[in-house]
């Protein structure tokens, strides 16, 4: 149990304001020194509590030995604490006085800067410290304290930087985690749409198969019932004949034959009537078979290929069928009649200058601009040795030498001298072990993304991320060779 402090008011007598001596407790619950309460009551005509003024019929109190013990314990603890404090002070003084030079038994009063240690005045003139510089000990202490404070400030500054970096790193980690979750949801959503499309097509085909089969089975079931009725009729005629043949009475015998022959004749007449109506000759009591053949060409077909073609209607983004804008084409370019292919060379058309037209670079833009949505198109680059592809803003510079980077409104990759570049980087792109014959360009306007792919295997080449505020147009740098750039049109 923690030792009580002697300064606590609970240990002081309200009368003498000193520690309790022989504490007693009155009936009202208040404590006083025995001598204090006796003295108070002897000087009063009315017996009452000096603290709460409660009156008593007689002088009566009880000695509180527990409180007496606690006070004594607290008093001893205070005495021990004071003695310990005095001891520590004396010890500190002794330590200070014991700071003597071990060699000369003199007080250490100076600091040797070369040795980095305290020294005495005799050390200063000794050969051991010849040529050394000395400082008064307190001055050296002050100097080192300043150095330590400077170091502390530096460390505090670095710690603040580290804490700031830690927070930023944690934010980056959180950002990556959030992005992973968002991209995972996007991937799941994209594949869910494809799965839903396949499931719908599967159920439609199965339902079509069931409906066709049910049509055949319904006709076959009705014909089966007719065959069973016919079989029962024949069985009945057979039983009647057998019964007649067993008749011993000649009169009854002929009567049975007459009835049976009449019944059979009516049946034959009924069948002949049916045959004339249907114009089909089946014979007496002959059954007709209903045949059914499911459309194998529909249900046992190249479903994967057929559904793959149908999936093009739900693919988002689908392959954009772009055309080139002659109003932006460099005068040295030749555009195909359908505006899907461009080649550097003598132009068959006379191009007049306008603010949209490139006049220095062999470039042309697509006719379609985008201010929202996701779009994807492919360009056949073939064996061309020089090309640039990407997107640019509606009001980007087209005249003179153009800086083609995101700051100037161009998000472009290129092939130049057998090296692939992203035009916001100063170093070539690495990792293209296979030369693409066809480049895929993907634009997500709201997502701020322009990505490039090797369209032959859809391997990723590079991605720009930015915030788009202007209309964006597909951008094509043709190069100065005679090989064309072709817009790839998906053909199935």
C-alpha positions in Angstrom: 0.0 0.0 0.0 1.3 3.5 -0.9 2.5 5.5 2.1 0.2 8.4 3.0 1.7 11.9 2.7 2.1 13.8 5.9 0.9 17.0 4.3 -2.6 15.5 3.9 -5.2 17.6 5.8 -6.8 14.4 7.1 -3.8 14.0 9.4 -4.1 17.5 10.9 -6.1 18.4 14.0 -8.7 21.2 13.2 -7.8 22.8 16.6 -4.0 22.9 16.7 -3.5 22.5 13.0 -0.7 20.0 13.7 -0.4 16.3 13.3 -2.8 14.3 15.5 -1.4 13.3 18.9 -3.6 10.6 20.5 -6.4 11.2 18.0 -10.0 10.6 19.3 -13.3 10.5 17.3 -16.5 12.2 18.5 -20.0 10.9 18.0 -20.4 13.3 15.1 -17.4 11.6 13.3 -14.8 14.4 13.6 -11.3 13.7 14.9 -9.2 15.9 17.3 -6.1 15.5 19.5 -7.2 14.2 22.9 -5.6 17.2 24.7 -7.1 19.6 22.2 -10.7 18.5 22.7 -10.3 18.2 26.4 -9.0 21.8 26.5 -11.8 23.0 24.3 -14.5 21.4 26.4 -13.0 22.6 29.7 -13.2 26.2 28.4 -16.8 25.9 27.2 -20.1 25.9 29.1 -21.8 23.8 26.3 -20.3 20.5 25.2 -20.1 20.7 21.4 -17.9 19.7 18.4 -15.5 22.6 17.6 -15.9 21.8 13.9 -19.6 21.1 13.1 -21.0 22.7 16.4 -23.0 19.6 17.2 -24.0 19.5 20.9 -23.5 16.5 23.1 -25.2 15.7 26.4 -21.9 14.6 28.0 -18.2 14.5 27.3 -17.7 11.4 25.3 -15.1 10.2 22.7 -13.2 7.1 21.6 -9.5 6.9 21.0 -8.8 6.1 17.2 -5.8 3.9 17.4 -5.9 3.1 13.7 -5.6 6.8 12.8 -2.8 7.2 15.4 -0.8 4.4 13.7 -1.3 5.9 10.3 -0.1 9.3 11.4 3.0 7.8 13.0 3.7 5.8 9.9 3.4 8.9 7.7 5.6 10.9 10.0 8.3 8.3 9.9 8.0 8.1 6.1 8.5 11.9 5.8 11.5 11.7 8.0 13.1 9.0 5.9 12.3 11.0 2.7 14.0 14.1 4.1 17.0 12.0 5.2 17.3 10.4 1.7 17.2 13.9 0.1 19.9 15.1 2.4 22.0 12.1 1.7 21.7 12.6 -2.1 22.7 16.2 -1.8 25.7 15.2 0.3 26.6 12.5 -2.2 26.4 14.9 -5.1 28.6 17.3 -3.3 31.1 14.6 -2.7 31.0 13.5 -6.3 31.7 17.1 -7.4 34.5 17.3 -5.0 35.9 14.0 -6.1 36.4 15.2 -9.7 40.1 15.2 -9.4 42.9 14.4 -11.9 44.0 10.9 -11.3 47.5 11.8 -12.1 48.0 15.1 -10.2 45.1 14.9 -7.7 44.0 18.4 -8.7 40.5 19.4 -9.5 39.4 19.1 -13.1 38.9 22.7 -14.2 39.8 22.8 -17.9 39.0 20.9 -21.0 41.6 19.7 -23.5 40.2 20.2 -27.0 42.7 17.8 -28.6 42.1 14.9 -26.2 38.5 15.7 -25.7 38.6 15.2 -22.0 38.7 17.3 -18.8 42.1 18.1 -17.3 43.7 20.0 -14.3 45.9 23.1 -14.3 49.0 20.9 -13.9 48.0 18.9 -17.1 48.0 22.2 -19.0 51.8 22.7 -18.5 52.7 19.0 -18.7 54.6 17.6 -21.8 51.7 15.2 -22.4 49.5 18.1 -23.4 52.2 20.2 -25.1 50.7 22.4 -27.9 47.1 21.5 -26.9 44.3 24.1 -26.6 42.3 24.3 -23.4 39.0 25.8 -22.5 37.5 26.4 -19.0 35.5 23.4 -18.1 32.2 25.2 -17.9 32.8 27.0 -21.2 33.5 23.6 -22.8 30.3 22.3 -21.2 28.3 25.3 -22.6 29.9 24.7 -26.1 29.0 21.0 -26.1 25.5 21.8 -24.8 25.1 24.2 -27.8 26.3 21.4 -30.1 23.9 18.9 -28.5 21.0 21.4 -28.8 21.9 21.9 -32.5 22.1 18.1 -33.0 18.8 17.8 -31.2 17.2 20.4 -33.4 18.6 18.7 -36.5 17.3 15.3 -35.3 13.9 16.8 -34.5 13.7 18.3 -37.9 14.7 15.0 -39.5 12.2 13.2 -37.3 9.5 15.6 -38.4 10.5 14.9 -42.0 10.4 11.2 -41.4 7.0 11.5 -39.7 5.7 13.4 -42.7 7.1 10.8 -45.1 5.6 8.1 -42.9 2.2 9.7 -43.2 2.6 10.2 -46.9 3.7 6.6 -47.4 0.7 5.4 -45.4 -1.5 7.5 -47.5 0.1 6.0 -50.7 -0.4 2.5 -49.3 -4.0 3.3 -48.5 -4.4 4.8 -52.0 -3.0 1.6 -53.7 -5.2 -0.5 -51.5 -8.3 1.6 -52.5 -7.2 1.5 -56.2 -6.8 -2.3 -56.0 -10.3 -2.6 -54.6 -11.7 -0.3 -57.3 -9.9 -2.1 -60.1 -10.9 -5.5 -58.8 -14.6 -4.3 -58.8 -14.1 -3.0 -62.4 -12.6 -6.4 -63.5 -15.4 -8.3 -61.8 -18.0 -6.1 -63.3 -16.6 -6.4 -66.8 -16.4 -10.2 -66.6 -19.8 -10.4 -65.0 -21.3 -8.7 -68.0 -19.7 -11.2 -70.3 -20.8 -14.1 -68.1 -24.4 -12.8 -68.0 -24.4 -12.4 -71.8 -23.2 -16.1 -72.2 -25.7 -17.3 -69.6 -28.6 -15.5 -71.4 -27.6 -17.0 -74.8 -27.2 -20.4 -73.2 -30.7 -20.2 -71.6 -32.3 -18.9 -74.8 -30.8 -21.8 -76.9 -31.9 -24.4 -74.3 -35.4 -22.9 -74.2 -35.6 -23.0 -78.0 -34.5 -26.6 -77.9 -37.1 -27.5 -75.3 -39.9 -25.8 -77.1 -39.1 -27.5 -80.4 -38.9 -30.9 -78.7 -42.2 -30.3 -76.9 -43.9 -29.7 -80.2 -42.7 -33.0 -81.5 -43.4 -34.9 -78.3 -47.0 -33.5 -78.0 -47.8 -34.8 -81.5 -46.2 -38.2 -80.8 -48.0 -38.5 -77.5 -51.4 -37.9 -79.1 -50.6 -40.5 -81.8 -49.5 -43.0 -79.2 -52.9 -42.6 -77.5 -54.6 -43.3 -80.8 -52.5 -46.4 -81.3 -53.3 -47.6 -77.8 -57.1 -47.1 -78.5 -56.8 -49.0 -81.8 -55.0 -51.8 -80.0 -57.8 -52.0 -77.5 -60.4 -52.2 -80.2 -58.6 -55.0 -82.0 -58.2 -56.8 -78.7 -61.9 -56.5 -78.1 -62.8 -57.9 -81.6 -60.3 -60.7 -81.0 -61.9 -61.6 -77.6 -65.4 -61.5 -79.2 -64.3 -63.9 -82.0 -62.7 -66.3 -79.5 -66.0 -66.2 -77.4 -68.1 -66.9 -80.6 -65.9 -69.9 -81.6 -66.5 -71.4 -78.2 -70.3 -71.2 -78.6 -71.9 -74.7 -78.9 -75.4 -73.4 -79.6 -75.8 -73.0 -83.4 -78.3 -70.2 -83.2 -76.3 -68.2 -80.7 -73.2 -68.9 -82.8 -74.6 -67.2 -85.9 -76.0 -64.4 -83.8 -72.5 -63.7 -82.4 -70.9 -63.9 -85.9 -73.5 -61.4 -87.3 -72.8 -58.9 -84.5 -69.0 -59.1 -84.8 -69.1 -58.9 -88.6 -71.3 -55.8 -88.3 -68.9 -54.2 -85.8 -65.9 -54.8 -88.0 -67.7 -53.5 -91.1 -68.5 -50.3 -89.2 -64.8 -49.9 -88.2 -63.7 -50.4 -91.8 -66.2 -47.9 -93.1 -65.0 -45.4 -90.5 -61.3 -45.9 -91.6 -62.2 -45.6 -95.3 -63.9 -42.3 -94.5 -60.8 -41.1 -92.8 -58.6 -42.2 -95.6 -60.7 -40.3 -98.1 -60.6 -37.2 -96.0 -56.8 -37.4 -95.5 -56.1 -38.9 -99.0 -53.8 -41.4 -97.4 -54.1 -45.2 -97.9 -53.2 -47.0 -94.7 -55.1 -50.2 -94.7 -57.3 -51.8 -92.1 -56.4 -51.1 -88.5 -53.0 -49.7 -89.6 -51.3 -47.1 -87.3 -49.5 -44.0 -88.5 -46.1 -43.1 -87.0 -45.3 -39.4 -86.2 -41.6 -38.7 -86.8 -39.6 -35.8 -85.4 -36.2 -34.5 -86.1 -34.5 -31.8 -84.1 -32.5 -29.1 -85.9 -29.0 -30.4 -85.4 -27.7 -27.5 -87.5 -29.1 -25.1 -84.8 -28.2 -27.0 -81.6 -25.1 -28.9 -82.6 -23.4 -26.0 -84.2 -20.2 -24.0 -83.7 -21.7 -22.1 -80.8 -18.5 -20.6 -79.5 -17.7 -19.0 -82.8 -21.3 -17.8 -83.3 -21.7 -16.4 -79.8 -18.3 -14.8 -80.1 -19.6 -12.8 -83.1 -22.7 -11.9 -81.2 -20.6 -10.7 -78.3 -19.3 -7.9 -80.4 -22.7 -6.2 -79.9 -22.1 -6.0 -76.1 -18.4 -5.4 -75.9 -17.7 -1.9 -74.3 -15.8 -0.3 -75.6 -16.1 -1.9 -79.0 -13.6 -1.3 -81.7 -14.1 2.3 -82.9 -14.2 2.6 -86.7 -12.4 5.9 -87.1 -11.9 8.0 -90.2 -9.2 10.6 -90.9 -9.9 14.3 -91.0 -8.5 15.8 -94.3 -8.7 19.3 -92.8 -5.9 18.4 -90.4 -3.7 16.5 -92.7 -0.2 17.7 -93.6 0.0 18.7 -97.3 2.5 16.0 -98.0 0.1 13.2 -96.9 -2.1 11.0 -99.1 -5.4 9.8 -97.6 -7.3 6.8 -99.0 -10.8 7.4 -100.5 -12.5 5.9 -97.4 -10.3 8.0 -95.1 -9.0 5.0 -93.2 -5.4 4.9 -94.5 -2.7 7.5 -94.8 0.7 7.5 -96.5 3.5 10.1 -96.8 3.8 11.2 -100.4 2.5 13.4 -103.1 -1.1 14.2 -102.2 -3.9 13.6 -104.7 -6.0 16.3 -103.1 -5.3 20.0 -103.0 -5.2 21.0 -99.3 -5.7 24.6 -98.3 -4.2 25.9 -95.1 -6.3 26.4 -92.1 -5.7 26.7 -88.3 -6.3 22.9 -87.8 -3.8 21.7 -90.4 -0.2 20.5 -89.5 2.3 22.4 -91.6 5.7 21.0 -90.4 5.0 17.4 -89.1 3.5 14.6 -91.3 0.5 14.3 -89.0 -3.3 13.9 -89.3 -6.1 13.6 -86.8 -9.2 11.5 -86.6 -12.5 13.0 -87.6 -14.2 11.8 -84.4 -13.5 13.7 -81.2 -14.3 12.5 -77.6 -15.5 14.4 -74.5 -16.6 11.4 -72.5 -16.8 7.7 -72.4 -14.4 4.8 -73.2 -13.0 4.3 -76.7 -10.6 1.8 -78.3 -9.1 1.8 -81.8 -6.3 -0.1 -83.6 -3.8 1.1 -86.1 -1.7 -1.2 -88.4 1.8 0.0 -88.3 3.3 -3.0 -90.0 7.0 -2.6 -90.8 7.1 1.2 -90.5 10.2 2.5 -88.9 8.9 5.8 -87.8 5.4 6.5 -86.3 3.7 8.4 -83.5 0.2 7.4 -82.1 -2.0 8.7 -79.4 -4.5 11.6 -78.7 -4.3 15.3 -78.7 -6.6 18.2 -77.6 -8.9 20.1 -79.9 -6.8 23.3 -79.6 -3.3 21.9 -79.4 -0.6 23.6 -81.5 -0.4 22.4 -85.1 2.0 24.9 -86.6 5.8 24.9 -86.7 7.8 22.7 -84.4 5.4 21.1 -82.0 6.3 19.9 -78.5 4.4 16.7 -78.2 4.0 16.0 -74.5 1.1 16.1 -72.0 1.8 19.7 -71.0 1.2 20.7 -74.6 -1.9 18.6 -75.0 -0.3 15.4 -76.6 -0.4 11.9 -75.0 1.7 10.0 -77.5 4.0 7.0 -77.9 6.4 6.6 -80.8 8.8 4.3 -82.7 12.0 6.2 -83.7 15.3 4.5 -84.8 14.0 1.1 -83.5 13.3 2.5 -80.0 9.9 3.0 -78.5 9.3 6.1 -76.5 6.5 7.6 -74.4 6.8 11.3 -75.2 6.7 12.4 -71.5 9.8 10.4 -70.8 13.4 11.0 -71.7 14.4 7.4 -71.9 13.2 4.7 -74.3 10.6 2.3 -73.2 11.9 -1.2 -72.3 10.4 -4.6 -72.4 9.1 -4.7 -76.0 10.7 -7.9 -77.0 8.3 -8.3 -79.9 7.8 -5.6 -82.5 4.1 -4.9 -82.6 2.4 -5.0 -86.1 -0.7 -3.4 -84.8 -1.1 -0.8 -81.9 -4.2 -0.6 -79.8 -5.1 2.8 -78.3 -7.5 2.9 -75.3 -9.0 6.2 -74.0 -11.0 6.4 -70.8 -12.0 10.1 -70.7 -13.5 10.3 -67.2 -10.9 7.9 -65.9 -8.1 10.2 -67.2 -6.3 7.3 -68.9 -4.7 6.8 -72.3 -3.2 3.3 -72.7 -1.3 1.5 -75.5 -1.2 -2.2 -76.3 0.3 -4.6 -78.7 -3.0 -5.4 -80.4 -1.8 -8.8 -81.6 -1.7 -10.2 -78.0 -3.1 -7.2 -76.0 0.1 -6.9 -74.0 0.4 -3.6 -72.3 2.9 -1.1 -73.6 2.4 2.2 -71.7 -0.3 4.3 -69.9 -0.7 8.0 -69.4 -2.8 9.4 -66.6 -4.1 12.9 -66.6 -7.2 15.0 -66.2 -9.0 15.8 -69.5 -11.0 19.0 -69.9 -11.0 19.5 -73.8 -12.2 17.4 -76.6 -9.6 14.7 -77.6 -8.9 13.5 -81.1 -7.0 10.4 -82.3 -3.5 11.5 -83.4 -1.3 9.9 -86.2 2.3 10.8 -87.1 2.9 9.0 -90.4 6.6 9.4 -90.8 8.5 10.1 -93.9 8.6 6.6 -95.5 6.2 5.3 -98.0 4.6 2.7 -95.8 1.0 3.5 -94.8 -0.8 3.8 -91.5 -4.1 1.9 -91.7 -7.1 2.1 -89.4 -7.8 -1.5 -88.5 -11.4 -2.4 -89.3 -12.6 -5.5 -87.5 -13.8 -8.1 -90.0 -15.4 -11.5 -89.1 
